[in-house]
Amino acid sequence: MSLRQRIHDEMKEAMRARDQNRLNCIRMLLAAIKQREVDERITLDDPAVIAVTDKLIRQRRDSVAAFRQARREDLAAREEAEIAVLQAYMPSAASAEEVSERIEAALLEVGASSLADMGKVMALLKPVLAGRADLAAVSQRLRDRLAG
């Protein structure tokens, strides 16, 4: 079953259970997926759906930080609840060891020796770690590895 089909099925379950918060969050996710499909005139596969979900999670995390800074715990709690619903559609997170192993394997494959090769290495890492690790943190670890 595709990830998109799983999301549709869980939307139906949320409707039957009358879980309005979960239903609203899933509908928002499906709307974002549909919007991207319409904009790009394609049908999204599982990795692309994961990318859309990851983007929504990052937006929610930014909102939580802004709401906490503004002392709006009620809104921050709502955003955190949405993050919890969205996290269910993400693959399991990669461990720090796995990220290090993937970085080393990519470095060997590309033969990278300087920061100039960083783009080639990240091009190999991105499809493997997308949705499983924070790519900004991976990029920083790679930068540190190549610089040092």
C-alpha positions as CSV (number, residue, x, y, z in Angstrom):
1,M,0.0,0.0,0.0
2,S,1.3,3.4,-0.9
3,L,1.8,6.1,1.8
4,R,-0.8,8.2,0.1
5,Q,-3.4,5.4,0.3
6,R,-2.5,4.8,3.9
7,I,-3.1,8.5,4.6
8,H,-6.5,8.3,2.9
9,D,-7.5,5.2,4.9
10,E,-6.5,6.9,8.1
11,M,-8.6,9.9,7.2
12,K,-11.6,7.6,6.9
13,E,-10.8,6.1,10.3
14,A,-10.6,9.5,11.9
15,M,-14.0,10.4,10.3
16,R,-15.5,7.2,11.8
17,A,-14.0,7.9,15.2
18,R,-15.1,11.5,15.1
19,D,-11.5,12.6,15.9
20,Q,-11.8,16.1,14.6
21,N,-8.2,17.3,15.4
22,R,-6.7,14.2,13.7
23,L,-9.1,14.6,10.8
24,N,-8.2,18.2,10.3
25,C,-4.5,17.5,10.3
26,I,-4.8,14.7,7.8
27,R,-7.0,16.8,5.5
28,M,-4.3,19.5,5.7
29,L,-1.6,17.0,4.7
30,L,-3.7,15.7,1.8
31,A,-4.4,19.3,0.6
32,A,-0.6,20.0,0.7
33,I,0.0,16.8,-1.3
34,K,-2.7,17.7,-3.8
35,Q,-1.5,21.3,-4.2
36,R,2.0,20.1,-5.0
37,E,0.6,17.6,-7.5
38,V,-1.4,20.3,-9.2
39,D,1.4,22.8,-9.2
40,E,3.9,20.3,-10.8
41,R,1.4,18.3,-12.8
42,I,2.7,15.0,-11.4
43,T,1.5,12.2,-9.1
44,L,3.6,12.1,-6.0
45,D,5.4,8.9,-5.0
46,D,6.2,7.9,-1.5
47,P,9.5,9.8,-1.2
48,A,7.8,13.0,-2.4
49,V,4.9,12.5,0.0
50,I,7.5,12.2,2.8
51,A,9.1,15.4,1.6
52,V,5.8,17.3,1.8
53,T,5.1,15.8,5.3
54,D,8.6,16.8,6.5
55,K,8.1,20.3,5.2
56,L,4.8,20.6,7.2
57,I,6.5,19.2,10.3
58,R,9.3,21.8,10.0
59,Q,6.7,24.6,9.6
60,R,4.9,23.4,12.7
61,R,8.1,23.3,14.7
62,D,8.9,26.9,13.7
63,S,5.3,27.8,14.8
64,V,5.8,26.2,18.1
65,A,8.9,28.2,18.8
66,A,7.2,31.4,17.8
67,F,4.1,30.7,19.9
68,R,6.2,29.8,22.9
69,Q,8.2,33.1,22.5
70,A,4.8,34.9,22.4
71,R,3.7,32.9,25.5
72,R,0.8,31.3,23.7
73,E,1.1,27.7,25.1
74,D,-2.4,26.9,23.9
75,L,-1.4,27.4,20.2
76,A,1.9,25.7,20.8
77,A,0.2,22.7,22.2
78,R,-2.1,22.5,19.1
79,E,0.9,22.6,16.8
80,E,2.6,19.9,18.8
81,A,-0.5,17.7,18.4
82,E,-0.3,18.2,14.7
83,I,3.4,17.3,14.7
84,A,2.5,14.0,16.5
85,V,-0.1,13.2,13.8
86,L,2.3,14.0,11.0
87,Q,5.2,12.0,12.5
88,A,3.2,8.8,12.0
89,Y,3.7,9.1,8.2
90,M,7.5,9.6,8.4
91,P,9.9,6.7,8.2
92,S,11.9,5.7,11.3
93,A,14.6,8.2,12.2
94,A,18.2,7.3,11.3
95,S,20.6,6.9,14.3
96,A,23.7,9.0,14.6
97,E,25.8,5.9,13.8
98,E,23.8,5.2,10.6
99,V,24.2,8.8,9.5
100,S,28.0,8.7,10.1
101,E,28.2,5.4,8.1
102,R,26.2,6.8,5.2
103,I,28.5,9.9,5.2
104,E,31.6,7.8,5.1
105,A,30.2,5.5,2.4
106,A,29.3,8.5,0.2
107,L,32.7,10.1,0.7
108,L,34.4,6.9,-0.5
109,E,32.0,6.5,-3.4
110,V,32.6,10.1,-4.6
111,G,36.2,10.2,-3.6
112,A,35.6,13.6,-1.9
113,S,38.6,15.3,-0.4
114,S,37.5,19.0,0.0
115,L,34.5,21.2,0.5
116,A,34.2,21.6,-3.3
117,D,32.9,18.0,-3.4
118,M,30.2,18.6,-0.8
119,G,27.4,19.0,-3.4
120,K,28.2,15.6,-5.0
121,V,28.2,13.9,-1.6
122,M,24.9,15.5,-0.5
123,A,23.3,14.5,-3.8
124,L,24.0,10.9,-2.7
125,L,22.9,11.3,0.9
126,K,19.7,13.3,0.3
127,P,17.6,10.5,-1.2
128,V,18.8,8.0,1.4
129,L,18.3,10.2,4.5
130,A,15.4,12.4,3.4
131,G,12.8,12.2,6.1
132,R,15.0,10.1,8.3
133,A,17.5,12.7,9.4
134,D,17.7,16.5,9.6
135,L,19.5,17.2,6.3
136,A,20.8,20.6,7.6
137,A,22.5,18.7,10.5
138,V,23.9,16.1,8.0
139,S,25.2,18.9,5.8
140,Q,27.0,20.4,8.8
141,R,28.5,17.1,9.9
142,L,29.7,16.6,6.3
143,R,31.1,20.1,6.2
144,D,33.0,19.5,9.5
145,R,34.3,16.1,8.1
146,L,35.6,17.6,4.9
147,A,37.1,20.7,6.6
148,G,38.9,18.8,9.3
